[in-house]
Amino acid sequence: MILTSIINIVYIVRRSLATHVIDNRTQTFLNSLEENATIKTSKKTISKTDQHFERTYKTFLHSFVETYVSTTQNRTITLNYCPPVPPNLQGSLVVNNVPDNFSIATNSSYYPNVELGGHYHPTTCLARHKIAIIVPYRDRLDILKHFLYHTHQIVQRQQLDYRIYVCEQAYNKTFNKGIVMNGCFKEILKLQPDTPCFIMHDVDLLLIDDRNMYTCPIFPRHLSVAIDKFHFYLPYTQLVGGVLAMRREHYVLVNGYSTNYWGWGGEDDDMYARIVNKNLKVERPPASVARYKMLKHTHQKLNPSRMKVLRTAHIRIDSDGVNNVKYTLLNTTLYHLYTHFLIDVGEEPK
């Protein structure tokens, strides 16, 4: 289309210049009858040149339109949207051990179709959903390795346009999940500002039913409903920790995670309060498909002051979160299977 417009402009300008030359010659004819023969010759020359230009223009335009239409039709045929229900889903899954030669530090031969930075999109159809998977992380290399090995294969079967972001808190400081998540959210939008859907995903949870789609519906969706550690039973209805899917606009609306929880626990229950306060509701898929295996690891001690902070959740929503989070991005590294953000959360207030 752009090229056609350019051709049309050239055509109009060419015609205008030709007319302008003729008008000048005509004026000369009126002023000086002696140059009549020269004017006639000049008119004939211009007329022949103009006719030649018109023939060339029409020929080229016809050729371009045929080529453009043909190319557009081929793209329409080859780049149809993926089916609403991905055809290669397997349902209930068995968690396999990580192969000895699997590495997350170098290019992995297990996932050659994953692009640098942990990005993948289907090649046979257009993905219906684009997502960013945010994984807060610190000091769990073996678990991260297992998570990446397991998750890539599942999300690919869901035919998603996805990218995995591992957000690591730097230094041996008290962990603050809220700052890490909010900082990661902001950095992702700097790299991919058109990302519409965010999956907040604990690194120690492995999906064991690929029918649990990693997409963002109308409302926030709590995906980790049934975890083996809890005998595949939801501990309490306010729980949104583990794996949570949220649209970008909803994350901004609730102001992301609170940054006032230092240590383990409290920030996810605070997120639930934010969702409800903003007149959203939490959706959940059936427990028969929203199933996860929790990898074994040493749990951190609970934050003893979390309940005190949680009691003020409703009055801090607009003043404590992603809109005023303070952090320092120390490094961004693109590995084959993931994008790594190293974030300094600062010092815990005394």
C-alpha positions in Angstrom: 0.0 0.0 0.0 2.7 2.4 0.9 4.6 1.7 -2.3 1.4 2.2 -4.3 0.9 5.6 -2.7 4.4 6.6 -3.5 3.9 5.7 -7.2 0.7 7.7 -7.3 2.4 10.7 -5.9 5.2 10.4 -8.4 2.6 10.1 -11.2 0.7 13.2 -10.0 3.9 15.2 -9.7 5.0 14.1 -13.1 1.7 15.1 -14.6 1.9 18.4 -12.8 5.4 19.1 -14.1 4.4 18.3 -17.7 1.3 20.6 -17.5 3.5 23.3 -16.0 6.0 23.1 -18.9 3.1 23.2 -21.4 1.6 26.3 -19.8 5.0 28.0 -19.9 5.4 27.2 -23.6 1.9 28.4 -24.3 2.6 31.7 -22.7 5.7 32.1 -24.8 3.6 31.3 -27.9 1.3 34.1 -27.1 4.1 36.6 -26.5 6.1 35.6 -29.5 4.7 34.2 -32.7 8.2 33.7 -34.1 8.7 30.7 -31.8 5.5 28.9 -32.9 7.4 26.1 -34.5 9.6 25.5 -31.5 6.6 25.4 -29.2 4.8 22.8 -31.4 7.9 20.6 -31.4 8.2 21.0 -27.6 4.6 20.1 -27.1 4.9 17.0 -29.2 8.0 15.9 -27.2 6.3 16.5 -23.9 3.2 14.6 -25.1 5.3 11.6 -26.2 7.2 11.6 -22.9 4.0 11.9 -20.9 2.4 9.0 -22.8 5.4 6.9 -22.2 5.4 7.6 -18.5 1.7 6.7 -18.2 2.2 3.4 -20.0 5.1 2.6 -17.7 3.2 3.6 -14.6 0.1 1.5 -15.5 2.2 -1.5 -16.4 4.2 -1.3 -13.1 1.1 -0.7 -11.0 -0.7 -3.7 -12.5 2.2 -5.9 -11.8 2.6 -4.6 -8.2 -1.1 -5.1 -7.4 -1.1 -8.7 -8.7 2.1 -9.5 -6.7 0.7 -7.8 -3.5 -2.7 -9.5 -3.6 -1.0 -12.9 -4.2 1.4 -12.4 -1.3 -1.4 -11.2 1.0 -3.5 -14.3 0.1 -0.6 -16.6 0.8 0.1 -15.0 4.2 -3.6 -15.3 5.1 -3.6 -19.0 4.2 -0.3 -19.9 6.0 -0.8 -17.7 9.1 -4.2 -18.6 10.4 -4.8 -18.4 14.2 -4.1 -21.5 16.2 -7.1 -23.6 17.2 -9.0 -22.4 20.3 -8.3 -25.8 21.9 -4.7 -26.8 21.2 -4.7 -30.2 19.5 -1.6 -31.7 21.1 -2.6 -31.4 24.8 -2.0 -34.6 26.7 -4.0 -34.0 29.9 -2.6 -35.6 33.1 1.3 -35.7 33.1 4.1 -37.5 34.7 7.0 -35.3 36.0 10.2 -36.7 34.6 13.7 -36.3 36.0 16.0 -33.7 34.4 18.5 -35.3 32.0 22.1 -35.1 33.1 23.2 -33.2 30.0 20.4 -30.5 30.3 21.9 -27.1 30.9 20.3 -23.7 31.5 23.5 -21.7 31.1 24.2 -22.6 27.5 22.0 -23.3 24.4 19.9 -26.3 25.1 19.5 -29.0 22.4 16.2 -30.0 24.0 14.5 -26.9 22.9 16.0 -25.7 19.6 12.9 -23.8 18.7 13.1 -21.5 21.8 14.6 -18.1 20.9 17.3 -16.3 23.0 15.7 -15.0 26.2 13.3 -17.9 26.6 10.9 -16.7 23.9 8.8 -19.1 21.9 5.9 -18.8 19.4 4.2 -21.4 17.2 5.5 -21.6 13.7 2.5 -23.2 12.0 -0.1 -20.8 13.2 -0.6 -17.5 14.9 -0.8 -17.7 18.7 -4.1 -16.5 20.2 -2.4 -15.5 23.4 0.9 -13.7 24.3 2.1 -14.1 27.9 5.0 -13.3 30.2 5.8 -15.8 32.9 7.4 -14.1 35.9 9.4 -16.4 38.2 10.7 -14.9 41.5 13.9 -16.7 42.4 16.8 -16.9 44.8 19.3 -19.7 45.6 17.4 -22.6 44.1 19.4 -23.5 41.0 18.4 -27.2 40.8 14.7 -26.3 41.2 15.0 -23.6 38.5 16.6 -26.1 36.2 13.8 -28.5 36.7 11.2 -25.8 36.3 12.6 -24.7 32.9 13.0 -28.2 31.6 9.4 -29.1 32.5 7.6 -25.9 31.8 8.8 -25.1 28.3 7.5 -28.4 26.8 4.0 -27.9 28.4 3.5 -24.2 27.4 4.6 -25.0 23.8 1.8 -27.6 23.6 -0.6 -24.8 24.6 0.5 -23.0 21.4 1.2 -19.7 23.2 3.5 -16.8 22.4 5.4 -16.8 25.6 8.6 -15.6 27.3 10.0 -16.7 30.7 11.5 -14.1 33.0 13.5 -15.3 36.0 13.7 -12.4 38.5 16.4 -12.9 41.1 16.9 -10.9 44.2 20.5 -9.9 44.6 22.7 -10.2 47.7 22.0 -12.0 50.9 19.2 -9.7 52.2 15.8 -10.4 53.5 13.6 -11.5 50.7 10.9 -9.2 49.4 8.7 -10.8 46.8 6.6 -7.7 46.2 9.6 -5.6 45.2 11.0 -8.3 43.0 7.6 -8.9 41.2 6.9 -5.2 40.7 10.4 -4.5 39.5 10.2 -7.4 37.1 6.8 -6.2 35.8 8.2 -2.8 35.0 11.3 -4.2 33.3 9.3 -6.5 31.1 7.2 -3.6 29.9 10.4 -1.8 28.9 11.4 -4.8 26.8 8.0 -5.9 25.6 5.5 -3.0 26.1 2.7 -4.9 24.3 2.7 -7.8 26.7 -1.0 -8.2 27.7 -0.9 -11.1 30.1 1.3 -12.0 33.1 1.6 -15.4 34.8 3.2 -15.0 38.3 4.7 -18.4 38.9 6.5 -19.9 41.9 9.6 -21.7 40.8 8.9 -24.8 42.8 5.5 -25.6 41.2 5.3 -27.9 38.1 2.1 -28.1 36.2 0.9 -31.7 35.8 -2.0 -31.2 33.5 -1.5 -29.2 30.3 -5.2 -28.5 30.0 -4.7 -25.8 32.6 -4.2 -23.1 30.1 -1.7 -20.3 30.8 -3.9 -17.4 29.6 -5.6 -14.4 31.0 -9.4 -14.4 31.0 -11.7 -11.5 31.9 -10.8 -11.6 35.6 -7.6 -12.7 37.5 -7.3 -16.4 37.5 -5.7 -18.5 40.3 -4.2 -21.4 38.4 -2.6 -23.5 41.2 -5.8 -24.8 42.8 -4.7 -28.3 43.6 -1.1 -29.0 44.8 0.1 -32.4 45.8 1.5 -31.0 49.1 -2.0 -30.1 50.1 -3.4 -33.3 48.9 -4.8 -31.5 45.8 -7.1 -29.5 48.0 -7.4 -25.7 48.1 -6.4 -24.7 51.7 -8.5 -21.5 51.8 -10.6 -19.5 49.4 -8.5 -16.3 49.7 -5.4 -18.0 48.4 -3.9 -16.6 45.2 -0.3 -17.6 45.8 1.5 -20.2 43.7 0.5 -19.4 40.1 -1.6 -16.4 39.3 -2.7 -15.1 35.9 -3.5 -11.4 35.5 -4.0 -9.0 32.6 -1.7 -6.0 32.5 -4.4 -3.5 33.1 -5.6 -5.5 36.2 -2.0 -5.6 37.6 -1.8 -1.8 37.3 -5.4 -1.4 38.7 -4.5 -3.2 41.9 -1.1 -1.5 42.0 0.8 -4.8 41.8 2.1 -6.4 45.0 2.6 -4.7 48.3 6.3 -4.0 49.0 5.9 -4.0 52.8 6.3 -7.7 53.4 9.9 -8.6 54.3 10.5 -12.3 54.6 8.3 -15.2 53.5 4.5 -14.9 53.5 1.7 -12.3 53.5 2.1 -10.7 50.1 -0.2 -13.1 48.3 -3.0 -12.7 50.8 -2.5 -9.0 50.4 -2.9 -9.4 46.6 -6.2 -11.1 47.1 -7.4 -8.1 49.2 -6.3 -5.8 46.4 -8.2 -7.7 43.8 -11.4 -7.7 45.8 -11.1 -4.1 46.8 -10.9 -3.1 43.1 -14.2 -4.9 42.4 -12.5 -7.8 40.6 -13.1 -11.4 41.3 -10.8 -14.4 41.4 -11.5 -17.2 38.9 -10.3 -20.7 39.2 -10.2 -23.6 36.8 -11.5 -27.0 38.0 -9.3 -28.7 40.5 -9.3 -31.8 38.2 -7.0 -29.9 35.8 -5.4 -27.1 37.9 -3.0 -29.6 39.4 0.7 -29.1 40.4 3.6 -30.9 41.9 5.6 -29.0 44.5 9.4 -29.6 44.3 11.0 -30.4 47.6 13.1 -27.6 49.1 13.9 -26.0 52.4 11.2 -23.5 53.3 12.1 -20.1 54.7 10.7 -19.0 58.1 7.4 -17.2 58.1 7.5 -13.4 58.5 6.3 -12.9 62.1 4.8 -9.5 61.4 2.9 -10.5 58.2 -0.5 -10.6 59.9 0.0 -7.1 61.3 0.9 -5.7 57.9 -2.0 -7.6 56.3 -4.6 -5.9 58.5 -3.8 -2.6 56.8 -3.9 -4.0 53.2 -7.0 -2.2 52.2 -5.7 1.3 53.1 -2.3 0.9 51.4 -3.4 -0.2 47.9 -2.9 3.0 46.0 0.2 4.1 47.9 2.2 0.9 48.2 2.9 -1.1 45.1 4.2 -0.9 41.5 3.5 2.8 41.1 6.2 3.7 43.7 8.4 0.6 44.0 12.1 1.3 44.6 14.7 -1.1 43.3 17.9 -1.2 41.3 18.2 -3.4 38.2 21.8 -4.6 38.4 21.9 -6.8 35.3 19.8 -8.2 32.4 21.0 -11.4 30.8 19.5 -13.2 27.9 20.0 -17.0 28.3 18.7 -19.4 25.8 15.7 -20.6 28.0 15.0 -17.5 30.0 15.6 -13.8 30.5 17.3 -13.1 33.8 16.8 -9.9 35.8 19.1 -9.3 38.8 17.3 -6.9 41.2 18.5 -5.2 44.3 15.6 -4.6 46.6 17.4 -2.3 49.0 17.6 -2.6 52.8 14.8 -3.6 55.1 13.5 -0.7 57.1 14.4 -0.8 60.8 
